[in-house]
Amino acid sequence: MAFMRAIVAESAERLVWQNVPDASPGPGEVLIKVAAAGVNRADVLQAAGKYPPPPGASEIIGMEVSGTITEVGADVTKWTVGQEVCALLAGGGYAEYVAVPAGQVLPIPSPIGLVDAAGIPEVACTVWSNLVMTAHLSPGQLVLLQGGGSGIGTHGIQVARALGARVAVTAGSAEKLDFCRELGAQITINYKDEDFVARLAKETEGAGANVILDIMGAAYLDRNIDALAIDGQLIVIGMQGGVKAELNLGKLLAKRARVIGTTLRGRPVDGPNSKSAVADAVTTSVWPMFASGAVRPIVGARLPIQQVAEAHQLLVSGGVTGKIVLTV
């Protein structure tokens, strides 16, 4: 049996770079020699045994990579050996090689380098699928990004501004808020010092946010409804603040609001609203934003993959702005 190296999670704290069975592409897949892997909160949860991969996905942690195609499976015509790419994964990224459905592979957006490109697929696909494909964010609307200093937040600010929307963010430090302003956020709120509902009401003369992209879940549910505009949309993509909360339907009905829960990882490979459909939309619409300079990757830390435990701790601590990338 052939082997490659990958991170094996023996526990949340013990993440070991060791031999595992080699990856190989099946029909409709390509094999990527990994140059770098992006770090996501889902990776931390999976390492702790709290977020198993979808059925059929690799047990190896890692939801996005960049690298070079070394092999293509049967029925793959779009990609060729030797192309430098990045990819959205259901798992398997913390490794020397990973097999990926061809529809989830994306070209490296110009003028981004190969390593930093590893931190783009998850944030780009998450932001575009939620703000545009789901919420249909339009010019002049106000979007509130909870966690503006995160990878999703820093990317979301830039994309929303490129679309002509107004942007409000929450973050937990003056440094992160300053950075969010540099990226284009117009309303910046320190959630440790201010009530974001009251501040947003003041800034909008009581109108509220048309769209809220939320990573907190239960802890923010009631206040997010309060912060919504009439006909507003609350899109919940994370549960850092818990999974259960009471929803005041009276508030929801009075605002004609919508609460939408979405995930990216569990979507099917192909079909409407699939990962492949999102990847195609991102390549068509977001990659030109990178080329024009309207959007740039925000990478707050680059570490060797052997230091993955440190990278996870850094993510959980909130000590980095933007993405963390592991080099292989």
N, C-alpha and C positions, 0 to 999 in steps of 0.2 A: 504493500500500500504506500502511495506517495503522501508526503506530509507537507504542510506549510505551518507558519507560525501565526498564532492568533491569541487574543486575550480571552482567557477562561476565567469566569467569575466564580471562584470558590466561595466567596462571601462578598458583601458590599465593600469590605475593607481589603480583601485579598483578591486582587486582580492580576493574574499571572500570564505572562507572555510565554507560550509554550507550543509544542507541536500538537497539531490537530489534523484530521484527514483533509487532504487537498480538496479545494473547490473545483468544480468543472461545470461548464455551461450545458444546460439542456436545450431542447428545441425552443427557439424564440428568445434565447438568452445570449449575453456576451460575458466573457470573463475579463475582469479588470485587475491589473496589477496595481495595488493601492499605493498612492503617494502620500495621501493624508486622509484623515477621517474627522468629520465634525462631531462635536460633543453636544448632546441634547439631554434635557431633563429626563426624558423617557429612558435614556441609557442608565442613568443613576437609579431609577426605579427598577429597571430590569435587573441590574446587578444586585439589588436588595431583595429580589424575588417578588416584587410587587407589581410587575408589569410584564407578563409573559408575551413572547412574540405571537403574531397571528398564526393560525394553523398552517403548517407547511413551510413557514419561514425558518431561516437559520436560527439556531439557539445562540449564536455568537452575537454579542452586542454590536450596535453601530447602525445608524439609520441614514448616513450619507457619506459619500467618499468622493475623492478625485483620483485620477490615475490614468493608465494607458491600457487600451484594449489589447489583450494578448491572444484571444481566441474568440471566434463567433460560432454559435450553435446553428443547427439547421433552421432554415426559414428566415434567417436574419439577412436583410438586404441593405438596411440603412447605414450600418456601421461596418468598419473594416479594421483589421489588425493594424496597430500602430497609432490610432487616433487617440489624442488626449481628450478626456471627457470628465464629467462629474455625474453623479447618479443619486437618485432617491431610492432608498432601500426599505424593506420590511425588517431587515436584520442582516448581520454578517459583516459589517463594515470595519470592525476592529481586528483586521487581519491583513496578511500579505496579499491575498487574492479574494475576490468576491464575485459570484455569479449573479447577474442582474437581468431581469426582463428588459428586452431592448427598448420597450416603450418608456421605461423609467430612466433611460440614459439621456443626458443633455450635453451639448457641446460646451466647452469652456467659454464663458462670455468674454468677449474682448473688452478691455485689455487686461483681464485678471490673470494672475499667475496660477500655476497648477496647484500649489499648496493651499492658497487662500480660497480657491474655488471649492474646496471641500466643505467650507462653511456656508455655502450658498443654497444648495437644493432644498433643504428643509424649510428655511425661512422664506425663500422665494415662493415655494409651492404653498406653504401655509398662508402667507399673507395674500397672495393672489387668489387662491381658492376661496378664502373667506371674505376679504374686502370687496373683491370684484365679482367673482363667479357666484357668490352667495348673497352678499349685501348690495351689490351693484352701486358701490360708492361713486358719487358723481361730483363734478366740480362745484365748489361752494359749500358742500356739506361738511359737517364737523364730525371727525372720528376721534374717539378717546381710546388710546392704547394703554391698557394697564400693564405696567412693567416696561416703560419706555426705554430703559437702558439694557434690556435683554437683546438677544440676537433677533428675535421677532420684532421687538419694539424698534430697534435702530434701523432695521430694514423697512419696517412698516411706515415709519416717519417719512423716509425718502420716497417710497412708492406713492403714498397718499399725496404728498406735496407735488410729485410729478404728474399726478392725475388732476391736480387743481383743487384738492380738498384742503380744508383747514384741519390742523392736528393739535390735539391736547394729549398730554402724557402724564402718568404718575411714575415716580421713582423715589428711592429712599435716601438719596444723597445729593448735596449741592453739585458735586462734580458730575454726576450722571445727568442731572437736569441741565447743567451748562452744556454738556455734550449734545443732549437732545435739542437744545436751542440752536446749536451750530448746525445740526442736520436739518433744521427747518421747523421744529415744533414751535407753535405760537403760544400755547398755554402749557406751562410746566408746573406740576403740583407735587410737593413733597408729602407723600402720604403719611409720613411720621409726624408731621407738624400741622397738616391741614386736612380738613374734611373735603374730599374731592367733590362731593355733591354740592356743597355750599359754594366752593370756589368756581365750579363750572356754571352754577346758576348765576353767580355774579358776573362772570365773563361773558355770558350769553344772554344777559337780561332775562333769565328764567327759561330760555328756550331749551337748553340741554343739548345733548349729543345725538346726532342722527344715527351713528353706529358706534357701538362699544365692542372692542375686541378684548376679551377677558381671560386671564390665566388663573384667576383665583377661585372661581367656582362658588361654593356654598357661602363662604364668608362675605362675599361681595354681592350676592344675588339681590337682596332687598335694596341696597344703596345704588346698585347699577340701574335698577328699574327707576329709582328716583331721579337718576341722572339722565335718563333717556328723554329725547324730544318726542313730541307727538308723532306717531307712525315710526318710531325708532326701532332699531334692531340691536339686540344684545346677542353677541355670538360668543359662546363659551367654548374655549379650546383647552382649558387646563383646570385642574382641581387642587391647586396648591393650598387652598383654604378649605378643603373638605368637600364631601360629596353630597351631603344632605342639608337642605335648608327649606324654610317655609316660604312659599310664593304667595304674595298678596294679589289674588286675581283681580281685585277691584282696581288696583293701580294699573295692572296690565291692560285691562279692558278700557279704562279711562284714557289711556294713551294710545290705544289701538296698536300696541307694541307687539313685537315678536321676540321670543327667546329661542335661540337656535343652538343646539349642541353639535359639534363636528369633531371628527378626527381625520387625520391623513393616513396614518400607518395602516389602519384596518380596511382601507378602501380596496376594491378589486383592482387587478392589474389593468384590465381593459374595459371599455364600455363607457357610457355616460357617467360623469362625475368620478371616473377612475383616476388612479395615479398617473396613467399614461396620458389621459385627457388633460389633467392639470399640468403635467410636464410640457405637453405641446403648447398649451396656452402661455405658460411662462416663457418658453423659448421664443415664441412669437412676439409677446408683448413686453416682457421685462428685460430680456437680453438687450434690446435696443436702448433701454434706459442706462444700462451699464456702459454701452458703447458711446453714448452721448455725454457721460459723466454726471447725469442726473442722479444716478444711484451708484454707490460704491460698497464693497464688502467691508464690514466693520469686524475686524478680528482683534480681540483684546488680548489673546495669549496663544502662543504656539509652543507645544511641548512634545518631546518624543513619546511615542505610544507606550513605552515602558513606564512612563510617569502618569499613567491613566488615573490611578487612585488620587494623585494630587490634582489632576484636572477636574475630576468629579467633585472633590472637596472645594475647589475654587469656584465651580459653578454654583454649588449649594450655598456657599457663603455670600454670594452676590458680590464678590470682590473683583469682578471683571465686567467691563462694558462691552457688549457685542458678543461675538462667538469665540469659543475655544476650539482650536484645531490641534489634532494629534498627528505628528509626522511619522511615517513608517519608513 
